[in-house]
Amino acid sequence: MSELSIQERLAMAIKQNDMAAIEVLAKEVLATATARHKAELEAIAKDDVALAGKREQLGKAIHALIVGLKLDKSLKDCKAWGFNYKADGLAPEGPDVRFNTVSLLTPQAPKTKGGKGGGGKSKSEFGMSLGDIAEKFGTPEEKAAIANLSGNPAYFAKLDVKKRAIQAGLLKPAK
């Protein structure tokens, strides 16, 4: 008798509604998936090592050609410091993919962190942001605690101040 594949054993366990066997087989499937992914990563890494020298030579050749085109002034004039080029037909999406542009590398606006957000539920309901409510109605201890918090803990601490102010009748809807 030949040994059954994992798919066949799983089908049998499902048909028999054997949850314990299904769980064991699920773990086996996950273990084989991990091994497959590891093998794929090792193959990619092996390719990278094998092609490193060729890629370095090609990179140097492309750089020499681009320097010969004297594009530095043109790039500087449009505030770009380089560009990306993709070869037609070689994309992972398939041989029919055509690229018609070169994308320039340009400065990006810095991402802002924190600060005053847009209008939220508190702003629309009470005419003040949650931060403004915490500042106006918070006790000195609450304000000190909020100042030392960030992210979700700060949000929930401000929310507690808001709830207390509503219960005390200090905060009423603006509408």
Contacts in CASP RR format, 6 or more apart in sequence:
PFRMAT RR
TARGET T0000
AUTHOR 0000-0000-0000
METHOD contacts of the structure
MODEL  1
MSELSIQERLAMAIKQNDMAAIEVLAKEVLATATARHKAELEAIAKDDVA
LAGKREQLGKAIHALIVGLKLDKSLKDCKAWGFNYKADGLAPEGPDVRFN
TVSLLTPQAPKTKGGKGGGGKSKSEFGMSLGDIAEKFGTPEEKAAIANLS
GNPAYFAKLDVKKRAIQAGLLKPAK
4 12 0 8 1.000
6 25 0 8 1.000
6 28 0 8 1.000
6 29 0 8 1.000
6 32 0 8 1.000
9 21 0 8 1.000
9 25 0 8 1.000
10 22 0 8 1.000
10 25 0 8 1.000
10 29 0 8 1.000
13 21 0 8 1.000
13 22 0 8 1.000
13 25 0 8 1.000
14 22 0 8 1.000
75 81 0 8 1.000
75 82 0 8 1.000
75 83 0 8 1.000
75 104 0 8 1.000
78 104 0 8 1.000
78 106 0 8 1.000
79 106 0 8 1.000
79 107 0 8 1.000
80 104 0 8 1.000
80 105 0 8 1.000
80 106 0 8 1.000
81 105 0 8 1.000
81 106 0 8 1.000
82 104 0 8 1.000
82 105 0 8 1.000
83 102 0 8 1.000
83 103 0 8 1.000
83 104 0 8 1.000
83 105 0 8 1.000
84 102 0 8 1.000
84 103 0 8 1.000
84 105 0 8 1.000
85 99 0 8 1.000
85 102 0 8 1.000
86 99 0 8 1.000
87 99 0 8 1.000
88 97 0 8 1.000
88 98 0 8 1.000
88 99 0 8 1.000
89 95 0 8 1.000
89 96 0 8 1.000
89 97 0 8 1.000
89 98 0 8 1.000
91 97 0 8 1.000
91 99 0 8 1.000
116 129 0 8 1.000
117 129 0 8 1.000
118 129 0 8 1.000
119 129 0 8 1.000
120 129 0 8 1.000
120 130 0 8 1.000
122 128 0 8 1.000
122 129 0 8 1.000
122 130 0 8 1.000
122 131 0 8 1.000
122 133 0 8 1.000
122 162 0 8 1.000
123 129 0 8 1.000
123 130 0 8 1.000
125 173 0 8 1.000
125 174 0 8 1.000
125 175 0 8 1.000
126 133 0 8 1.000
126 171 0 8 1.000
126 172 0 8 1.000
126 173 0 8 1.000
126 174 0 8 1.000
127 174 0 8 1.000
128 136 0 8 1.000
130 155 0 8 1.000
130 158 0 8 1.000
130 159 0 8 1.000
130 162 0 8 1.000
131 158 0 8 1.000
133 158 0 8 1.000
133 161 0 8 1.000
133 162 0 8 1.000
133 165 0 8 1.000
133 171 0 8 1.000
134 142 0 8 1.000
134 143 0 8 1.000
134 146 0 8 1.000
134 157 0 8 1.000
134 158 0 8 1.000
134 161 0 8 1.000
134 162 0 8 1.000
135 143 0 8 1.000
137 161 0 8 1.000
137 162 0 8 1.000
137 164 0 8 1.000
137 165 0 8 1.000
137 170 0 8 1.000
137 171 0 8 1.000
138 161 0 8 1.000
138 164 0 8 1.000
138 165 0 8 1.000
142 157 0 8 1.000
142 160 0 8 1.000
142 161 0 8 1.000
145 157 0 8 1.000
146 154 0 8 1.000
146 157 0 8 1.000
146 158 0 8 1.000
146 161 0 8 1.000
149 157 0 8 1.000
162 171 0 8 1.000
165 171 0 8 1.000
END
